[in-house]
Amino acid sequence: MSESDARPVTVITGASVGIGAELAKVFAAHGHELVLVARRAAAMQALADGIASRGGKAPHVLPLDLARAGSAERIAAELAARGLAVRFIVNNAGFGLVGRAADLDRAEQLAMIDVNIRALTELSLAFADSLARQRGGILNVASVAAFLLGPGMAVYYASKAYVLSFTEALHRELAPCGIRVTALCPGPVPTEFQARAGVPGHLGPSLLERDARAVALAGYRGLMAGRRLVVPGWPNALATCLPRFLPRGLVLRIMERVQMRRFGAPKPN
C-alpha cells in the first residue's frame, strides 16, 4: 500500500485513563480514527469498545511500554502493517514521583525521564514527514509545573519544563511545514496520577483543579486552532505568570514549603 492510500490516524499515548482517555473520546467525537498506546491493554480495549459503541470508528489498541527504547519504531511498524498514516500525535503518557530526588528509587526516576522526555521527543520527531503530508500536528501534554521549580518532585518538574521548551521550539520550527504543535499545560487534575506519584489527597488547591474532560477539550481546540500554548483555567494561567515577576530563589523556597505542606515531602538536612 502506498503512503497516499494509507488511512490517517491520531496516535494517543497514555490512552487508558484520565486525561488520555478523555482526549481519545474528544478526538473520536470529532471523527478521528485512533491508535491508543499504553501499557494496560484491558483498560484501552474497554475505552475502544466504549468509543465504538457510541458510533465512533473502532480505535486500534497497541499495548506498549514507552519506557523501553525503540517505541517509535514499533509503533511505525504496527501502523504500516495496518495501512495507517499518522496525522496527529498526542503525547500524553507520563508520570511523577513525590519525594527528595536523592531518596527516591533511581531506576524509577530514570524511567520517568524515559517516558516523559525520551519517548515524547522520539514520537514528536519520528513522524514529521507524515504529519506534513497530512497537514496534521502534535499535542504534547506538559503541566503548569513546567513554569515552576519543584523541590519534592524535582525530576517531574524538570521533565515538564523540558516538554514545554521543546514543544514551543517545535511550534516555530515545524510551522513552515504546515504542522501544528501545541503544549497543553494543565494544573491539578484528579486522575490516577496522584496515586502513581504517591500524592496523598488532592494534587493542589481546588481553585486550580480542572476535570480531565475540560482539559482534553481545551487541548483539542488549541491544537486545531494552531495555538502554541494552552493553559486551561484562568487561575492556572495566572500561576504560570507569577514566577516571571518573583526572584527565582523566592519561588524555590515557596515551592519547597508548598510541597512539604501538601505532600509531606521531607525538608533537606
C-alpha positions in Angstrom: 0.0 0.0 0.0 1.3 3.4 -0.9 1.6 6.3 1.6 -1.2 8.1 -0.3 -3.6 5.1 0.2 -2.9 4.9 4.0 -5.7 6.0 6.3 -4.9 9.0 8.5 -5.0 8.3 12.3 -4.4 10.1 15.6 -1.9 8.3 17.9 -2.6 9.0 21.6 -0.2 7.7 24.3 -1.2 7.1 27.9 -4.6 6.4 26.5 -6.1 4.2 29.1 -7.4 6.5 31.9 -7.5 10.1 33.0 -6.6 12.9 30.5 -5.5 10.4 27.9 -8.9 8.6 27.9 -10.7 11.9 27.7 -8.5 13.1 24.8 -9.4 9.8 23.0 -13.1 10.5 23.5 -12.8 14.1 22.3 -10.8 13.2 19.2 -13.1 10.3 18.4 -16.2 12.6 18.7 -14.7 14.8 16.1 -14.3 11.9 13.6 -10.7 10.9 14.1 -9.6 7.3 13.8 -7.4 6.5 16.8 -4.5 4.4 17.7 -4.4 4.0 21.5 -0.9 3.4 23.1 -0.4 2.5 26.7 0.7 -0.4 28.9 -2.8 -1.6 30.1 -4.4 -3.5 27.2 -7.6 -4.2 29.1 -8.3 -0.6 30.0 -7.5 0.6 26.5 -9.8 -2.1 25.0 -12.6 -1.0 27.3 -12.1 2.6 26.1 -12.0 1.5 22.5 -15.2 -0.6 22.9 -17.0 2.4 24.5 -16.0 4.7 21.6 -17.1 2.2 19.0 -20.4 1.7 20.9 -21.1 5.4 20.6 -20.8 5.3 16.9 -17.1 6.3 16.6 -14.6 4.5 14.5 -13.2 1.5 16.4 -9.8 2.5 17.8 -6.7 0.4 17.3 -5.2 -0.8 20.5 -1.4 -1.1 20.9 -0.2 -2.2 24.3 3.3 -0.8 24.7 5.7 0.3 27.5 7.0 3.6 26.3 9.8 3.4 28.9 11.5 0.9 26.7 13.7 2.1 23.8 12.5 1.7 20.2 8.9 2.6 20.9 8.6 4.8 17.8 9.9 2.1 15.6 7.4 -0.4 17.0 4.5 2.0 16.6 5.6 2.8 13.0 5.8 -0.9 12.1 2.3 -1.5 13.5 0.9 1.4 11.6 2.5 0.3 8.4 1.2 -3.2 8.8 -2.4 -1.9 9.3 -2.2 0.6 6.4 -2.3 3.7 8.6 -0.5 7.0 8.4 0.0 9.4 11.3 -1.9 12.7 11.1 -1.8 13.7 14.7 0.4 12.7 17.6 -0.8 13.2 21.2 2.0 12.7 23.7 0.1 12.3 26.9 1.9 9.5 28.6 3.8 10.5 31.7 4.1 10.1 35.5 5.6 11.8 38.6 7.0 10.8 41.9 6.9 12.7 45.2 9.9 12.8 47.5 13.5 14.1 47.5 15.3 13.0 44.4 18.2 11.6 46.4 15.8 9.4 48.4 13.6 8.1 45.6 14.3 5.0 43.6 16.9 5.9 40.9 15.6 3.4 38.3 12.0 4.8 38.7 13.2 8.3 38.2 15.2 7.3 35.1 12.1 5.6 33.8 10.2 8.8 34.3 12.7 10.6 32.1 12.3 7.8 29.5 8.6 8.3 29.3 8.2 12.0 30.0 11.1 13.1 27.8 12.7 10.5 25.6 9.6 8.8 24.3 7.8 12.1 23.8 10.8 13.5 21.9 11.1 10.4 19.8 7.4 10.4 18.8 7.3 14.1 18.1 10.1 13.7 15.6 9.6 10.2 14.1 6.6 11.0 12.0 7.4 14.6 10.8 7.1 13.7 7.1 3.7 12.1 7.6 2.5 15.0 9.7 3.5 17.4 7.0 1.8 15.4 4.2 -1.4 15.1 6.3 -1.3 18.8 7.4 -1.6 17.4 11.0 0.0 18.2 14.3 1.5 17.4 17.7 -0.2 17.9 21.1 2.3 17.5 23.9 0.9 17.3 27.5 3.2 19.3 29.8 2.0 20.9 33.1 1.8 24.1 35.0 4.7 22.6 36.8 6.8 23.4 33.7 6.8 27.0 34.7 7.8 26.4 38.3 10.6 24.8 40.4 9.9 21.5 42.1 11.8 20.5 45.2 10.0 17.4 46.4 9.2 16.5 42.8 12.4 17.6 41.2 12.7 15.2 38.2 9.0 15.5 37.4 9.0 19.3 37.3 12.2 19.3 35.3 10.8 16.9 32.8 7.8 19.1 32.2 10.0 22.1 31.8 11.7 20.2 29.0 8.4 19.3 27.4 7.3 23.0 27.3 10.6 24.3 26.0 10.9 21.6 23.3 7.3 21.9 22.2 7.4 25.7 21.9 10.5 25.4 19.8 8.9 22.8 17.6 5.9 25.1 17.2 8.2 27.6 15.4 10.4 25.0 13.5 7.5 23.0 12.1 5.1 25.8 11.2 6.6 26.3 7.7 5.8 22.6 7.1 2.1 23.1 8.0 2.4 21.1 11.2 0.6 22.5 14.2 2.4 22.0 17.6 0.7 22.7 20.9 1.8 22.4 24.5 -1.1 21.6 26.9 -0.2 22.7 30.4 -3.0 21.7 32.9 -2.9 22.4 36.6 -4.1 19.8 39.1 -6.4 17.2 37.5 -8.0 14.4 39.7 -6.8 11.2 38.0 -4.7 8.1 38.8 -1.6 10.4 38.5 -1.8 11.2 42.2 -1.8 7.5 43.4 1.1 6.7 41.0 3.1 9.7 42.2 2.5 8.9 45.9 0.4 12.1 46.5 -2.0 11.9 49.5 -5.3 13.5 48.8 -5.7 16.4 46.3 -2.8 17.3 44.0 -3.4 21.0 44.5 -5.8 23.8 45.7 -9.4 23.3 44.5 -9.3 26.7 42.7 -6.7 25.3 40.3 -8.3 21.9 39.7 -9.9 21.1 36.4 -11.6 17.9 35.4 -10.0 15.7 32.7 -12.8 16.3 30.2 -12.4 20.1 30.3 -8.6 19.8 29.9 -9.0 17.4 27.0 -11.4 19.8 25.2 -9.1 22.8 25.8 -6.2 20.8 24.4 -8.1 19.7 21.3 -9.4 23.1 20.5 -6.0 24.7 21.0 -4.3 22.2 18.7 -6.9 22.6 15.9 -6.5 26.4 16.2 -2.8 26.1 15.9 -2.1 27.6 19.3 1.4 27.3 20.8 0.3 27.0 24.4 -2.9 26.1 26.2 -3.3 26.5 30.0 -6.8 25.5 31.0 -8.4 27.8 33.6 -7.5 31.4 34.4 -6.2 30.6 37.9 -3.7 28.3 36.3 -2.8 30.8 33.7 -2.2 33.4 36.4 0.0 30.8 38.3 2.3 30.5 35.2 2.8 34.2 35.2 3.8 34.8 38.8 7.3 33.2 38.6 8.2 35.8 36.0 7.9 38.6 38.5 9.4 36.9 41.6 13.0 36.2 42.3 13.9 32.6 41.4 15.2 31.9 44.9 12.0 33.1 46.4 10.0 30.8 44.1 12.2 27.9 45.1 11.6 28.5 48.8 7.8 28.9 48.3 7.5 25.7 46.3 9.5 23.8 48.9 7.1 24.9 51.6 4.1 24.1 49.4 5.5 20.6 48.7 6.2 20.0 52.4 2.7 21.1 53.4 0.8 19.3 50.7 2.7 16.1 50.2 4.8 15.7 53.3 8.0 15.9 51.3 10.9 16.0 53.7 12.9 19.1 54.1 16.6 18.8 53.2 19.0 18.4 56.1 
